[in-house]
Amino acid sequence: MKEEQIKKVLKESEIRTSDGFTDRLMQRIEQEEEKTAIIQIPPLSYAIFALAALLLVMGIYLYFGDVPSFSIANIRMGAIKTPIFLGLSFLVLAGMNQILKTNRSMYTIMKN
Amino acid sequence: MEDRDSKDIALVAKSMQGNKEAFRELVEIHKNASLSLACSILKNQVVAEDAVQTAFIKVYQKMHTFKQRSKFSTWLYRIVINTSYNILKQQKKYVEIETGETLRIETEGEHNDTPLMQQEKRKYICLALNDLNPDEALVLRLFYLYEYKISEIQKITGFSNSKIKVNLHRGRKNMGDRLKKLLGNELKEII
């Protein structure tokens, strides 16, 4: 086929979008904007993560570190450092769990 | 073409300020060309429409990064093409295009043919195009349908100069062969 013939033939090859294409697109854009608003939440998960990390460091320091013995309200801290360490570990794990849950829900929102 | 470019620039400026009606107008202007390019790669109108929608969403979200060093259409079509190739990679196989009711071809321009003949003609042209390799179909549409120069096709597709020329040459030949095979002697009536 000659170039002019191909050109003539290809001029017929534009495909039209289906009805309502633009409306559906604009709806999707609005949904994306709503998702973006929800995704603004991450600073909260960062705060939880930072707090959990701080508690973990404190717990490790309190448990393994060379902390001088002291008392609060007649309770010697040296005696209860194990429960404190376990409590802090629980808080860290709860914080991590919260972050994972937030990430998972964000992923689900983005997927839909 | 220049009128369209200046209109695009005005609409892009408004869209950047959050004017959704301006963006809607941009979509209306470019949706059929974007879909035709995506169809060249994906060979399926439903999948291609989804790719074009995804590309337009990216464009809307990244509008502020458009520096106007190139035409808006060049930037948009590049995003459409990249999105389509990514989807194609995910699919790992070509899906046959749906013909008939789901495939509607632009009817702009003057035609003396009866509607039925016109419809048949377009059907065969699209069947032939869909038999081509995605790169060939894409380059043929950009060059002949949208009349882009080779330098612009380079910017849109990222293909080298020689790859574009090879694809144009092979595409022309393969398109002719496919049409001959599909239509036989009736090919003369189409051209």
Interface residues (C-beta under 8 A of the other chain):
Chain A: M1 E3 Q5 I6 K7 K8 V9 L10 K11 E12 S13 E14 I15 R16 T17 S18 F21 T22 R24 L25 M26 R28 I29 E32
Chain B: K20 F23 R24 V27 E28 K31 N32 A33 L35 S36 C39 Q45 A48 E49 V52 Q53 F56 I57 Y60 Q61 T102 L103 R104 I105 E106 E108 G109 K121 R122 I125 C126 L129 L140 R141 Y144 L145 R172 M175 G176 L179 I190 I191
